[in-house]
Amino acid sequence: MSRLAKGLLILAVLSATLSCFTTEKAVGDASLIACGVFSGLFLLALALGRKIKFDPVLR
């Protein structure tokens, strides 16, 4: 996993935990949006780094 993907994963997890522990509605929505953005960018970084491999032959 690349350093960029690790950083995006950490940011996504931190924003998800922030949204779980906040009681204010405005801050909770912003952190959920950030979590979605960071998660999408994490998946994009994994796909671009070609760390997701598909083996069609099951062994």
N, C-alpha and C positions, 0 to 999 in steps of 0.2 A: 504494500500500500504506500502510495507516495506521501510526502510530507503535507502536500496540499489537501489530500483526501483525509488524512488524520486530523488536520486542523479543522476542516469542515465538519467532520464527525463530532469532534469535541464541542464546536460551537452549536451544533444541532442538539446535542445532549444537554448542554448548559441552558439553552433557550427553552427546551422542553421542561426541564426541572424548574426553571424560573416560572413558567406558566402554570405549573402545578402548585407552586407554593405562594403565588400572589393572590390576593383577594380582590384587588381593584380590577374592574372589568376592562378599562382602557389599556392598562399595562399587560394584562393577560392576553388580550387579542393581538397586541403587537408582538409579543414573544411567540405566540403560536404561528403568526405569519412568518416571523424570522426562522422558526423551526422548519417550516415547510420549504422556505427558500434554501436554507443551508442543507437540508436533506436532499433536495433536488440537485443542488450543486455537487454534493458528495457523490451521488450516483453518476452524475456526468463526469466527475473526475475519475471515478473508478472505470467507467467505460472508455474514457480517453486514454487512461493508463493501461488499458487492456489487462486488468487484473481479474476481470470476470472471464472465466474460460468455460466453454461449453464442450463437453465430451459426448458426442452422439453415441458412442459405443459404450454401453454399460458393461463393466467388467466385474 
